[in-house]
Amino acid sequence: MAVNLRLLRQLRLAKDAMDRDWAQPLDLDAVAAHAGYSRYHFVRSFKAVYGETPGQYLSRRRIERAQEMLRTADLAVTEICTLVGFSSLGTFSTRFKQHTGLTPTEYRGRHLGRGAALIPGCYALFWAGGFRNSGEAP
């Protein structure tokens, strides 16, 4: 099947926006605008090319980031949930278990101590943008 290169370029722009802003709340219309499509055409095209909807892709990317944080950062599951872009702990836990087969706490228990020491939470939050600079407006 020949894939339209223009379509791929446009979808890649939207995918890059999701990869860049994965921790932020993302509006489907805004992401579709990166590709220059309506939300409905964008969802159909994205799924046809990448095999998953934009929402599924974004959720998977967020869960991958959460897995890394659970293995490396000394942060509460709730903090990680918020840092990776989920607004609901219940949704985060459900999606995490669907993706990994384990709850976030079970995942951390299985992978804790299998590498370097955990990064202290204050450093992880600073690195992830959880702290504002004193000069920034609230």
C-alpha angles and dihedrals in degrees: 000000000000112000119212107246092208089055091049092050092050094046090047090057090056092043090051089052090053091047091049098044100031094132094052126082103265125205114215092220091054093048091047088051089062087063093041094240138117113259093254096049090044094053092048093046094044092051092046092053103035102027095237137066120260089252092053091047093050092046091050092050091050091049090050089054090047091052090055092048093047089054097044114023130070094224132128117257088245091056091049090048090057095041093055093051107263116132095194125056090204093055091045093051092046094049092044092053092046090053101040105020089237136084114248090255093050090047092052091048092053095047102035114113095016095112142002123347117283117270109246112257095241091058093044091051092048092049092047092050096254092135124061122221112252090244094057122098116245 
